[in-house]
Amino acid sequence: MEEFVRSPSWERRAAELIENEKLLVIQNAMNVKVVCVYSDSGKLDKHKNPVYAEAEKIPAKYRWATDADAMITIYQMNIANFSEKQKDIALIRELLKILIDETSGERKVLIGDYDLHDFRKVVETYGADWDKGPSLFDGEK
């Protein structure tokens, strides 16, 4: 059975990235707050690629338990061999999806899809193979 555990260390990491990562300037300005949990299981997308992490709105019935805007689930099994930098990039990808709309006078959380614009930002900043380990012929990344 899949187990989910809240992770204060991942939450601190997310807060630091929101505060310091230039790609997350909008999330910083919106004061985005997240709760992070990790799963002891792996997950695959519809194309059978590993899912490293995923962002989602916190369901209304759990809003009483947290002031966070969204929850990010990290799939430990899929990132077990990641470097610390790769883990940060996986988290950045999910944080880029979280937006806040306050135009109606209330704080509304939006979780976008991983779109081409965000994909380009990650690729331009970290390279297309950010999630791959070094090969025999590569230098340390």
Secondary structure, DSSP 8 states (H G I E B T S, - for coil): ---EEE-HHHHHHHHHHHHH-GGGHHHHHTT--EEEEEESS--B-TTS-B--EEEEE--GGGGGG---SEEEEEEHHHHTT--HHHHHHHHHHHHTTEEEE-TTSS-EEEE----HHHHHHHHHHH-TTTTS---TTS---
